[in-house]
Amino acid sequence: MPKLSVGARVPEFSLPACGGGTWSLRDVAGAGLVLYFYPRDLTSGCTRQAQEFRDHHPAFRKAGVQIVGISRDSLASHARFVAKEKLPYPLLADTEERVCRLFDVIKEKSLYGRTYLGVERSTFLLDGAGRLRREWRNVKVPGHVEEVLEAAQRI
């Protein structure tokens, strides 16, 4: 599958969502969308990122932009994360890595000298027509959500 590029229309996809049911890209047609991919529920960096999106959620909504988080974790793990952090937006379980691969966020990583494939923290901004407007790869958490919000307010 070819890598998505800025300006391209994102193909339809759906994934299981915490809280039950399936979330589909078509469910948010006409609205802006922030898709953020993160490595793991309940870890320090991912928790900080989720809290930042939570705290800025009203400003994103005011801009007409929805937020969705995606990782390879299970729905049960997502449910614990949402409850603990009181997240007002859905987390999607991409346990088969289909959407992670569509957005090309599975990368070789290294920890304590061991290499493995993991999710590279990345954020994507889509406009109401489902076109990819901006991408941030290999994200560092401090200041990131504010930068995404500024871009979201301009689409």
N, C-alpha and C positions, 0 to 999 in steps of 0.2 A: 504494500500500500504506500503510495507516495506521501511524503511529508507535507503537512499543511503549510501554506505560506500566507503571510499577511495579505489581506485582500480577498482570499479565497473563501468560498462558502463552505461551512463546516457540514459534513454529511450527517444525516440523522443518526442518532444513537440513543439507546436507553440502557439504564442500569438499575439494579435494585437500590432502593433508598431506605435509610434508617427510618423507623416509624411505620414501615410497611409500604407495599406497593412498588411500582416502578416509576422512575423519573425518566422523562423523554425530552430531548431537545425541543421537539415540537410543542411541549407544554408551555414554553416561554416565548413562543413566536411573537414578534412585535416588541419585545422588551430587550434591553441590553442585558448582558450576562457576563459575570466573572466566573470562570472555571479555574479553581486553583487545585493543583496536584501537590500532595505532600507525602512524605515517606511513611509516617506511622502515627497512629492514634496515641495520645497520652504520653508523648515524649516531649522534652522541654521545648525544642524549637517549633515543633508542630503545634504544641499547645499555645505558645506565644502568638504564632501566626493566626490560629483559630480565634483567640481572644481579640486580636487586633481587628479581624474581619467582623467579629461580633460587636465590638465597641463602635465600629464605623457603619454598621448595618443600616441605621436610620438614614445616614447621609447617602448611602448607595440607593436605598429605596426612594428617597427624595429625587435622586437623579434618574429614576426609572430603570435601575439596574439591579438584577437579582444576583445572588451569590450562591455557588454550589462548590463544595469541597469533594475531592475524589482521591481515594487511596486504594491500595490492594487489601486493606483490612476487611474483616468480616462485618456483617450487619450487627452482630452482637457487640463487637468492639466499638463500632460507630455509636451504638446506642449508649454505651457507658460514657463515651467521650462527649456526646451531645448533652447527656444528663449532667455530667460533672461540670461542664463549662457553660451550660445554659445557652447553647448555640441556637440562634433563631433561623438558621438556614439548613438545608439538607446536606447530608454527607452520603455519597454514593459508594457502593462496594464494587470495585472493579477487580474481583478476585481472579479473573481470567486474563487481565491486562489488555483487553480489547481496546478500550478508550485510551489507556496509557500509551499504547503503541500507536494509535491513530495520531496522538499529539506528540509522539516521539519523546516521551519523558522517561523511558526505561534506559538507564545508563549504567555503565560499569563504574562501581564505586570501590573504595578501599577502606578497610577499618582494621586497625591493628595488624597490618601487613597482609590481610586476607582480602581478596577481591571477590565481588559478588555483583549481581544485577539488582538495582534498586531504583526507586522513583526519585528523579531529580526534582527538587522543589521548583515548580514552574507555575506561572499564572497566565491566563489567556483572557482577553477581553473581546467579546463578540457584540456586534450591533444588533438592532432589532430585526434585521434581514438575515441574521445568522452568519454574517461574514466576520472573519477574524480580523480585528482592527489593530490589536497590539499583542505582543507576547513578551514575557519576562522569563528568562531561563536561568537556572542556577541561582535562584533568589536567595538573598540575605534578608532576614526578617526585619531588622530595624529600618523604619522609614518606608518599607515596601508598600504597605496598605495605603498609606497616604498618597504615594505616587500613582497607584492603581485608581484610587478615587479621583484624583485630578484628571486622569485620562478618561475615566468613565463620565465625568461631568461634561466632557467636551464632545462625546459622541452623540 
